Amino acid sequence: MPTIKELKQDLASYKDEDVVAYALWGVADVFQRARELRYKCTKEQAEKILERVHDNQDCEYGITWPSLDFFDAEDINCEKLPPAKCPFCGDEVEDQGQFDDPSSYYCWKCQKEVEPVFSQEVKA
């Protein structure tokens, strides 16, 4: 799996004004997608996922967001989280935030941001 150090070495042959195209995927991207899929992964697990995605990337399309959906989080022991539900109506809520912002969920039925519950208990 390439590291930033190796990437810097690869870029050493380019001039500062050279135009290039690149895509960079990191553990923060894995954390974000895992959260959206209701998994919690450690940094080491996220690195293993990146390694698998890198090793199996599509030769024509490279790495895309759907590429991250094909990893088996349970196979590398990521924790499966319960569904996030609206505390008012009980519907599952949509994750609107980033990995480090656990309070950003939106309930489409109630039409507002909510602090979700992660169990079957819902206020009546």
C-alpha positions in Angstrom: 0.0 0.0 0.0 1.5 3.4 -1.0 2.3 5.8 1.8 2.6 9.6 1.6 6.4 9.3 1.8 6.3 7.1 -1.4 3.9 9.6 -3.1 6.3 12.4 -2.3 9.1 10.4 -3.9 7.0 9.8 -7.0 6.2 13.5 -7.3 9.9 14.5 -7.0 10.4 14.2 -10.7 7.7 16.9 -11.4 8.3 20.6 -11.4 6.2 22.8 -9.1 4.4 24.3 -12.1 3.5 20.9 -13.7 -0.2 20.2 -14.1 -1.3 16.7 -12.9 -4.5 14.9 -12.0 -4.7 12.9 -8.9 -7.1 11.4 -6.4 -6.2 10.8 -2.8 -8.1 8.5 -0.5 -7.4 8.2 3.2 -8.7 6.7 6.5 -11.0 9.7 6.9 -12.9 8.7 3.8 -13.2 5.1 5.1 -14.5 6.4 8.4 -17.1 8.6 6.7 -18.4 5.8 4.5 -18.3 3.3 7.3 -20.4 5.6 9.5 -22.9 6.1 6.7 -23.2 2.3 6.5 -23.5 2.1 10.3 -20.0 0.6 11.1 -17.4 1.8 13.5 -13.8 1.0 12.5 -10.4 1.6 14.1 -7.6 3.3 12.2 -5.9 -0.1 11.7 -9.2 -1.5 10.2 -9.6 1.5 8.0 -6.1 1.1 6.7 -6.8 -2.6 5.9 -9.9 -1.5 4.0 -7.9 1.0 2.1 -5.3 -1.6 1.3 -8.0 -4.0 0.0 -9.7 -1.2 -2.1 -6.3 -0.2 -3.5 -5.3 -3.8 -4.4 -8.7 -4.4 -6.1 -9.4 -1.1 -7.7 -11.0 -1.0 -11.1 -8.4 -0.5 -13.8 -10.6 1.8 -15.8 -12.3 3.8 -13.0 -9.8 3.7 -10.2 -11.2 4.1 -6.7 -14.7 5.6 -6.3 -17.1 6.0 -3.4 -18.9 2.8 -4.5 -15.5 1.0 -4.3 -15.7 1.5 -0.5 -19.1 -0.1 -0.4 -17.7 -3.4 -1.6 -15.4 -4.0 1.4 -16.7 -6.5 4.0 -16.4 -4.5 7.2 -17.5 -7.5 9.3 -14.8 -9.6 7.7 -12.2 -7.3 9.3 -14.2 -7.0 12.6 -15.6 -3.5 12.3 -18.3 -3.0 14.8 -21.8 -2.9 13.4 -23.8 0.0 14.8 -27.5 -0.1 15.4 -29.7 2.0 13.1 -30.0 5.7 14.0 -33.6 6.5 14.6 -35.6 9.7 15.2 -36.5 10.1 18.9 -39.9 11.4 18.0 -41.3 9.3 15.2 -39.1 6.2 15.2 -38.1 6.4 11.5 -34.5 5.8 10.6 -32.7 9.1 10.2 -30.2 10.2 7.5 -26.6 10.9 8.6 -25.8 14.4 7.5 -22.4 14.9 9.2 -18.8 13.9 9.1 -17.2 11.1 11.1 -16.3 13.5 13.9 -19.7 15.2 14.0 -22.1 12.6 15.5 -25.0 15.0 16.1 -25.9 15.8 12.5 -28.9 13.6 11.6 -32.0 14.6 9.7 -35.5 13.1 9.9 -37.4 13.5 6.7 -40.7 12.6 8.3 -40.3 15.3 11.1 -38.5 17.6 8.7 -35.8 18.6 11.1 -32.4 17.8 12.5 -32.5 15.4 15.4 -30.3 13.9 18.0 -30.9 10.2 17.1 -31.4 7.2 19.4 -29.5 4.0 18.7 -31.9 1.5 20.1 -35.5 0.4 19.7 -36.7 2.8 22.4 -38.5 5.8 20.9 -40.5 8.5 22.7 -44.2 8.2 22.2 
